[in-house]
Amino acid sequence: MASKNEYIRRVFEAPAPCDQCSKRVECAENELACRAFSGYVINGVMYDHTVRNPNKVLFNKIFNDEDPRAIIGFLKTLQDNQGELPI
């Protein structure tokens, strides 16, 4: 089984929708993630209109080893509170 750091390295090295994002390097270097990336992780699709405001909280939810579904509940709560488009 690959370590967390190995998995993170592979995510950022593989072709992904983040490749053309201006915040890609910042996210990779500082372990940040945005709602657009979380949608990609959950659904395999990253929409251009989804918010790209990377932060450590989302990164930690996405790469949570103890509860891999934590990001889904977190994003549903955000959507309910903020009324934004679904991921």
Secondary structure, DSSP 8 states (H G I E B T S, - for coil): ---HHHHHHHHHHS--GGGG-TTHHHHHHHT-B-HHHHHHHHHS---TTS----BHHHHHHHT-SS-TTHHHHHHHHHHHHH-----
